Amino acid sequence: LPRKNIAEKSMSCSRILIANDRSSILDIVNQYAPEHLIVQMDEPESYVANINHAGSIFLGPWTPESVGDYASGTNHTLPTFGAARAYSGVTLESFIKYVSIQQLTRKGLETLGPIVECLADMEGLEAHKRAVSLRLER
């Protein structure tokens, strides 16, 4: 490989983990949360439902990672270093801006207000608390 030296350095930091059963394999995968996960097992599809944390999953002998990077339509920008436990890869939705809108009735604020006041008080945010209290005093 043209970048053999880089690959060798990377391999010197790699590890092999041996698991004795399917449950252990899935525990390791979900704790490690790999950026790329190649499932090279019999019936690889049967593992997917139990994999909760991986950037992108490649199933079976005919699905090399490079196809996902360049041609199959999935995304090449994936969460690294275990970030797949909390984040997904970049998708079309990553480029959509969402705006949240709220509107309460008086009854709604009367119901939620005491909870908001308590939480704001616990955080030491007096102005947040008063924004509710003053409205409820009216």
Rosetta silent file (secondary structure, phi, psi, omega in degrees, C-alpha in Angstrom):
SEQUENCE: LPRKNIAEKSMSCSRILIANDRSSILDIVNQYAPEHLIVQMDEPESYVANINHAGSIFLGPWTPESVGDYASGTNHTLPTFGAARAYSGVTLESFIKYVSIQQLTRKGLETLGPIVECLADMEGLEAHKRAVSLRLER
SCORE:     score description
SCORE:     0.000 S_00000001
   1 L     0.000  142.387  177.984    0.000    0.000    0.000 S_00000001
   2 L   -59.861  -30.006 -179.183    1.220    3.527   -0.724 S_00000001
   3 L  -106.673   36.536 -177.002    0.405    4.485    2.884 S_00000001
   4 H   -54.072  -43.242 -177.809    1.875    1.319    4.401 S_00000001
   5 H   -61.268  -40.353  178.815    3.751    3.197    7.128 S_00000001
   6 H   -66.461  -44.140 -179.730    0.568    4.861    8.360 S_00000001
   7 H   -62.320  -41.617  179.362   -1.316    1.546    8.308 S_00000001
   8 H   -63.663  -41.516  177.323    1.452   -0.183   10.252 S_00000001
   9 H   -61.284  -43.719  179.834    1.434    2.520   12.922 S_00000001
  10 H   -62.465  -45.058 -179.433   -2.338    2.192   13.207 S_00000001
  11 H   -64.717  -29.326  179.630   -2.150   -1.601   13.459 S_00000001
  12 H   -67.107  -18.405  178.671    0.443   -1.350   16.231 S_00000001
  13 L  -101.565    1.319 -175.716   -2.254    0.290   18.376 S_00000001
  14 L   -83.328  165.109  179.266   -5.005   -2.184   17.450 S_00000001
  15 L  -136.180  153.755  172.514   -6.405   -4.944   19.614 S_00000001
  16 L  -112.288  126.997  177.512   -8.177   -8.239   18.987 S_00000001
  17 L  -109.904  131.745 -179.374  -11.079   -9.018   21.298 S_00000001
  18 L  -111.680  126.705  179.532  -12.300  -12.593   21.554 S_00000001
  19 L  -117.401  145.730 -176.500  -15.856  -13.247   22.680 S_00000001
  20 L   -90.344  -16.545 -178.205  -17.295  -16.636   23.535 S_00000001
  21 L  -152.800  167.803 -176.559  -20.912  -16.016   22.623 S_00000001
  22 H   -57.087  -42.756 -179.370  -23.281  -13.768   20.707 S_00000001
  23 H   -60.791  -42.878  178.737  -24.318  -11.802   23.787 S_00000001
  24 H   -65.402  -39.760  177.380  -20.702  -10.943   24.601 S_00000001
  25 H   -58.477  -48.806 -178.174  -20.060   -9.892   21.012 S_00000001
  26 H   -66.295  -36.906  176.127  -23.008   -7.510   21.084 S_00000001
  27 H   -61.115  -45.064 -179.995  -21.989   -6.116   24.483 S_00000001
  28 H   -61.949  -47.908 -178.939  -18.496   -5.363   23.154 S_00000001
  29 H   -58.836  -48.861 -175.880  -19.857   -3.733   19.992 S_00000001
  30 H   -69.465  -29.380  175.592  -22.343   -1.563   21.871 S_00000001
  31 H   -76.118  -39.200 -178.065  -19.780   -0.461   24.450 S_00000001
  32 H   -75.835  -33.432  179.048  -17.111    0.298   21.859 S_00000001
  33 L    52.491   65.407 -175.202  -19.557    2.021   19.457 S_00000001
  34 L   -67.394  150.965  173.184  -17.406    1.645   16.326 S_00000001
  35 L   -64.459  -49.758  177.396  -17.401    4.141   13.492 S_00000001
  36 E  -121.646  131.755  177.365  -17.472    1.238   11.003 S_00000001
  37 E  -125.862  117.046  177.080  -18.674   -2.235   11.968 S_00000001
  38 E  -102.521  116.212 -178.919  -18.171   -5.132    9.569 S_00000001
  39 E   -97.412   99.689 -176.161  -20.260   -8.136   10.639 S_00000001
  40 L  -105.882   67.457 -176.587  -18.487  -11.112    9.092 S_00000001
  41 L  -132.228  165.202  169.672  -20.621  -13.873   10.645 S_00000001
  42 L   -64.360  137.874  179.765  -23.116  -16.479    9.472 S_00000001
  43 L    50.884   58.632 -176.179  -26.500  -14.759    9.091 S_00000001
  44 L   -60.763  -26.466  179.901  -25.135  -11.270    9.825 S_00000001
  45 H   -60.411  -28.673 -176.482  -28.628   -9.767    9.481 S_00000001
  46 H   -70.665  -11.112  179.385  -29.638  -11.498   12.711 S_00000001
  47 H   -88.689  -25.608 -168.543  -27.240   -9.255   14.680 S_00000001
  48 H   -57.099  -43.333 -176.466  -28.567   -5.906   13.472 S_00000001
  49 L   -60.548  -23.262 -177.824  -31.577   -5.590   15.789 S_00000001
  50 L  -103.480    5.800  175.795  -29.261   -5.814   18.818 S_00000001
  51 L   -98.240  110.340 -176.616  -26.621   -3.363   17.625 S_00000001
  52 L   -99.622  -20.506 -172.120  -27.511   -0.010   19.146 S_00000001
  53 L  -135.286   95.999  173.808  -24.254    1.876   18.761 S_00000001
  54 L  -159.846  144.900  178.975  -22.329    1.933   15.476 S_00000001
  55 L   -68.375  -49.266  178.819  -21.786    4.618   12.877 S_00000001
  56 E  -150.894  138.763 -176.285  -22.368    2.320    9.903 S_00000001
  57 E  -113.140  132.988 -179.731  -22.815   -1.455    9.714 S_00000001
  58 E  -117.692  120.430 -172.312  -21.564   -3.599    6.823 S_00000001
  59 E  -104.459  126.776  169.748  -23.086   -7.073    6.579 S_00000001
  60 L    80.629  177.184 -171.788  -21.465  -10.166    5.122 S_00000001
  61 L   -72.374  -13.915 -175.711  -18.608  -11.005    2.774 S_00000001
  62 L  -106.099   16.607 -176.637  -19.812   -8.883   -0.158 S_00000001
  63 L  -126.769   74.763  177.754  -20.098   -5.564    1.682 S_00000001
  64 L   -71.418  152.053  179.078  -16.698   -3.931    2.111 S_00000001
  65 H   -54.108  -36.273 -176.963  -16.529   -0.626    3.957 S_00000001
  66 H   -61.542  -28.381  176.416  -15.279    1.101    0.815 S_00000001
  67 H   -66.639  -40.584  176.651  -18.649    0.525   -0.889 S_00000001
  68 H   -65.164  -35.630 -179.775  -20.332    2.452    1.930 S_00000001
  69 H   -68.651  -35.022 -168.326  -17.753    5.205    1.634 S_00000001
  70 H  -120.498  -21.775 -167.313  -18.110    5.681   -2.101 S_00000001
  71 L  -140.460  -23.740 -170.899  -21.088    4.065   -3.782 S_00000001
  72 L   -83.787   -3.377  176.115  -23.980    2.512   -1.838 S_00000001
  73 L    99.148   -9.738  175.733  -25.638    5.797   -0.890 S_00000001
  74 L   -81.131  177.804 -173.723  -24.818    5.821    2.812 S_00000001
  75 L  -101.273  147.141 -179.299  -22.664    8.540    4.267 S_00000001
  76 L   -89.173  -13.251 -178.796  -18.909    8.596    4.736 S_00000001
  77 L   -95.439  104.256 -171.671  -19.029   11.115    7.613 S_00000001
  78 L  -125.216  157.463  178.320  -19.531    9.010   10.734 S_00000001
  79 L   -69.716  133.891 -177.950  -19.124    9.458   14.507 S_00000001
  80 L  -109.509  169.782  172.216  -15.673    8.417   15.717 S_00000001
  81 L    53.421   43.781  177.512  -14.091    7.396   19.031 S_00000001
  82 L    81.033    0.622 -178.487  -17.267    5.884   20.528 S_00000001
  83 H   -66.224  -13.599  177.801  -19.432    8.891   19.658 S_00000001
  84 H   -64.341  -12.812  173.906  -21.877    6.498   17.975 S_00000001
  85 H   -67.146  -22.823 -176.182  -23.288    5.944   21.473 S_00000001
  86 L  -126.771  -18.460 -173.410  -24.848    9.413   21.184 S_00000001
  87 L  -130.209  154.459  174.642  -24.638   10.544   17.549 S_00000001
  88 L  -101.660  170.418  172.693  -25.470    9.312   14.057 S_00000001
  89 L   -69.877  167.735  177.577  -23.570    9.859   10.872 S_00000001
  90 L   -66.690  132.743  176.388  -24.325   12.897    8.754 S_00000001
  91 L  -132.417  179.499  176.021  -27.578   12.471    6.801 S_00000001
  92 H   -57.210  -34.943 -179.955  -29.840   14.749    4.793 S_00000001
  93 H   -64.555  -22.248  178.132  -31.584   15.599    8.067 S_00000001
  94 H   -63.993  -19.927 -176.598  -28.304   17.057    9.328 S_00000001
  95 H  -105.568   10.072  177.228  -28.832   19.916    6.872 S_00000001
  96 L  -101.901  132.415  179.151  -32.418   20.643    7.847 S_00000001
  97 L   -96.098  128.965  178.775  -33.003   23.417   10.360 S_00000001
  98 L  -108.574  142.047  175.653  -35.753   22.842   12.871 S_00000001
  99 L  -121.715  124.806  177.737  -37.507   25.546   14.869 S_00000001
 100 L   -90.346  144.284 -178.351  -39.450   24.565   17.957 S_00000001
 101 L  -130.988  132.585  177.874  -42.627   26.499   18.787 S_00000001
 102 L  -125.139  148.565  172.019  -44.491   26.468   22.083 S_00000001
 103 L  -153.816  122.576  178.636  -47.787   27.976   23.156 S_00000001
 104 L  -108.323  154.995  166.998  -49.509   27.407   26.471 S_00000001
 105 L   -89.882  171.514  175.871  -52.946   28.327   27.687 S_00000001
 106 H   -57.889  -43.461  179.457  -53.363   29.794   31.168 S_00000001
 107 H   -60.890  -38.484  177.788  -54.382   26.331   32.369 S_00000001
 108 H   -61.791  -44.890  178.923  -51.221   24.921   30.765 S_00000001
 109 H   -69.000  -35.206  176.448  -49.001   27.382   32.624 S_00000001
 110 H   -63.331  -33.146  179.896  -50.906   26.730   35.853 S_00000001
 111 H   -76.912  -47.001 -176.233  -50.156   23.021   35.397 S_00000001
 112 H   -86.241  -23.844 -174.094  -46.499   23.325   34.344 S_00000001
 113 H   -51.862  -51.082 -178.815  -45.630   26.521   36.225 S_00000001
 114 H   -60.176  -33.581  177.833  -44.896   25.018   39.646 S_00000001
 115 H   -67.680  -45.298  179.975  -42.558   22.463   38.050 S_00000001
 116 H   -63.188  -43.739  178.655  -40.744   25.192   36.119 S_00000001
 117 H   -59.401  -44.350 -179.599  -40.481   27.362   39.235 S_00000001
 118 H   -62.375  -47.599 -178.854  -39.011   24.477   41.216 S_00000001
 119 H   -64.968  -42.782  179.102  -36.440   23.598   38.531 S_00000001
 120 H   -63.363  -39.507  178.062  -35.465   27.249   37.995 S_00000001
 121 H   -63.176  -42.647  179.788  -35.091   27.663   41.749 S_00000001
 122 H   -63.645  -31.783  179.377  -32.871   24.567   41.953 S_00000001
 123 H   -87.565   -5.102 -179.800  -30.660   25.994   39.194 S_00000001
 124 L    74.249   27.431 -179.428  -30.519   29.401   40.862 S_00000001
 125 L  -105.794   78.894 -174.410  -32.197   31.111   37.897 S_00000001
 126 H   -59.036  -38.974 -179.034  -34.471   33.557   39.707 S_00000001
 127 H   -65.291  -37.964  176.324  -35.512   35.443   36.557 S_00000001
 128 H   -62.095  -43.940  179.197  -36.709   32.208   34.942 S_00000001
 129 H   -61.621  -46.177 -178.174  -38.713   31.437   38.064 S_00000001
 130 H   -67.282  -28.285  177.751  -40.229   34.929   38.183 S_00000001
 131 H   -60.459  -29.979  176.324  -41.201   34.786   34.510 S_00000001
 132 H   -86.377  -50.177 -175.597  -43.643   32.092   35.582 S_00000001
 133 H   -55.454  -46.283 -178.043  -44.515   33.414   39.050 S_00000001
 134 H   -62.661  -38.077  178.969  -45.437   36.906   37.862 S_00000001
 135 H   -68.765  -39.073 -178.822  -47.760   35.514   35.193 S_00000001
 136 H   -73.796  -22.840  178.973  -49.458   33.186   37.661 S_00000001
 137 H   -73.732  -23.043 -176.955  -49.964   35.979   40.212 S_00000001
 138 L   -61.765    0.000    0.000  -52.111   37.967   37.777 S_00000001
